[in-house]
Amino acid sequence: MSRLLFIQYRPFGAIMNGGDQGTKKNLDMLCRTLGKENVDVFYLHNKQGKSPIYEYIKACFYIPFGYFLGLTPKRVEEIVRQAENYNYVFIERSLFGIVAKALKEAGYKGKVITSFQNIEVLYMDAKMHKHLPFRNVLIHCADMNDRWSCDYSDIVIVLNERDKTELQHRYHRLADVKIPVVLEDRVHGKQMDTSSMTRKRPLCLFLGAYFLANTEGIVWFMRNVYPHVDVEVKIVGKGMSKLQSEQQELLKGIEVVSDAPDLAPYFEQADMMILPIFAGSGMKVKTCESLMYGKNIIATDEALEGYEIEEGCSAWRCNTADEFIKTIDDFAQYPRPRFNQAARQCYLEKYSAQAVANKFKELLN
């Protein structure tokens, strides 16, 4: 039986962001395809949390040479040695393209598979503040790793057509397969409330961790949409207490939940999801979660990128303040089921583990 070495940034924490969930999806599907006993994980960092200061300084020294997120030449050498015992090496994000480069330059005979969770150079550009020190160095490092992932991987996976086109344009590499964002079904078997209607004062849920594209999006919504609609807003996401501290006046009276261990109650309470995201790459995991829970989704083009949805049925596309205001007002005036069956069905047919199982089997043939 074939064996696979899975290269992962670090163990999963109790609270996972979108990238972690994408990584877990890949790992789970590979274990399902090959058998758990045939998949081993190599963690670039063995623990969650911040590294000691000396490790941080050492990691910063290596960044100009293409070693991202604390990766070091020593760790790369360990991977190359271990890889000799495996038929496949699966690299969970293209930020570690230097691993693919090292494997091929060392003569590794198996297949190197790299998953592009984003086009990382674009994601980093959207994520980091414009005046961050050494910003250009970090973006250049991401660019190098994206390129190495293209040049040295036998199989490149992307999430959507946009990323496929971007890779071909930037690095002249045609992706081998598209596998969209997929989540393990956390709703199956639960008794869902399918009878409740949206309220005249709807509860709008914004879900997202504290980083630039998310914070810019919700701040834009609170400034340009919220004053013109009669709604309740909840903001839930890892680290979002920082935003509450930064925007005390803007978020006055708004419930902000940071680091919630279980998101299910918030999804179930919400009348609709608001996803005002204007920058980024890849696909937004929060959109997949919203489909999974059968929620009404009001979202921008960026938040819906890569998703095949039925507009005006499972999701409503809004890119301006006026469009958000009009759609939310329409929900308030004409109540509809809080549980959106069309959204749930879309998830089951296109973004559940079962929907993409065959793609992973083909990947490892």
PyMOL commands that set and color helices and strands:
alter all, ss='L'
color gray80, all
select helices_A, chain A and resi 18-34+36-38+53-65+73-83+94-105+120-127+135-152+161-171+212-224+226-228+241-246+264-269+285-292+301-304+321-333+341-350+353-363
alter helices_A, ss='H'
color red, helices_A
select strands_A, chain A and resi 4-8+39-43+88-91+111-115+155-158+177-178+203-207+232-237+255-258+272-275+296-299+315-317
alter strands_A, ss='S'
color yellow, strands_A
deselect
rebuild
show_as cartoon
